[in-house]
Amino acid sequence: MPKKKKKIKKIIKPKKIRKVKFKLKKKSAIQSSEKKASIASSDEKPEIKKIKKQPTEKKIYNLKDFVVYPKHGVGKIIAIEKATIGEIEIQFYKILVEKEKLTLTVPINQQSKLRSISSINQINKCISILKTKPKIKRTMWSRRAQEYDQKINSGKIYELAEVVKDLNKNTDIIADQSYSERQLFEKAYDRLKSEFESVLKINPEDVQKKMDKALGRIQIPNNPE
């Protein structure tokens, strides 16, 4: 009998091939995702740093307008300028307070700190306040001085007139007032006077006479005989 040929079985390892294929697929998937990421990153525009602007607010005051800054009194707008500070573009008023020889820089988005000068009617009401009797509280001077200072720095013209009225001693004789009283009186008087000048548009001497008349102050001659 003829010998049977032995069948040669090919050993195939499908599992291994499948693993390789899987690995290749996995690798290709990673590569494609990386490629997409790189394309996406290349498509992204580079960040351009823009100069930020201050919060927009409509300009209320104009050049050469008189305004009142509460802590410093009446000033005149001498310029409206722009500047870049810390990558932020700001627009601001430059205000000259002549009485204090001071120039203030007030950003336009902070112009709520300013107020327009008073009207003629408000000035007339201040004259009426100056004519009334002073109200003297029976509290410690230190506390009253603090209240007067707050009124002066409030920027409110009626409160300013009240301080002038309450601290008025009817004369310029230094002995009639303590040093701190006189300081507060002069501060309030000068601020009120500067606003009177800006509104009434008359010379300082006439403004002083008008205020002193309302206060009933006795004029002391400069060179008494």
Stockholm file with secondary structure:
# STOCKHOLM 1.0

chainA/1-225         MPKKKKKIKKIIKPKKIRKVKFKLKKKSAIQSSEKKASIASSDEKPEIKKIKKQPTEKKIYNLKDFVVYPKHGVGKIIAIEKATIGEIEIQFYKILVEKEKLTLTVPINQQSKLRSISSINQINKCISILKTKPKIKRTMWSRRAQEYDQKINSGKIYELAEVVKDLNKNTDIIADQSYSERQLFEKAYDRLKSEFESVLKINPEDVQKKMDKALGRIQIPNNPE
#=GR chainA/1-225 SS CCCCCCCCCCCCCHHHHHHHHHHHHHHHHHHHHHHHHHHHHHHSCCCCCCCEECCCCCCCCCTTCEEEETTTEEEEEEEEEEEEETTEEEEEEEEEEGGGTEEEEEEGGGGGGCEECCCHHHHHHHHHHHHSCCCCCSSCHHHHHHHHHHHHTTCCHHHHHHHHHHHCCSSCCGGGSCHHHHHHHHHHHHHHHHHHHHHHCCCHHHHHHHHHHHHTCCCCCSSCC
#=GC SS_cons         CCCCCCCCCCCCCHHHHHHHHHHHHHHHHHHHHHHHHHHHHHHSCCCCCCCEECCCCCCCCCTTCEEEETTTEEEEEEEEEEEEETTEEEEEEEEEEGGGTEEEEEEGGGGGGCEECCCHHHHHHHHHHHHSCCCCCSSCHHHHHHHHHHHHTTCCHHHHHHHHHHHCCSSCCGGGSCHHHHHHHHHHHHHHHHHHHHHHCCCHHHHHHHHHHHHTCCCCCSSCC
//
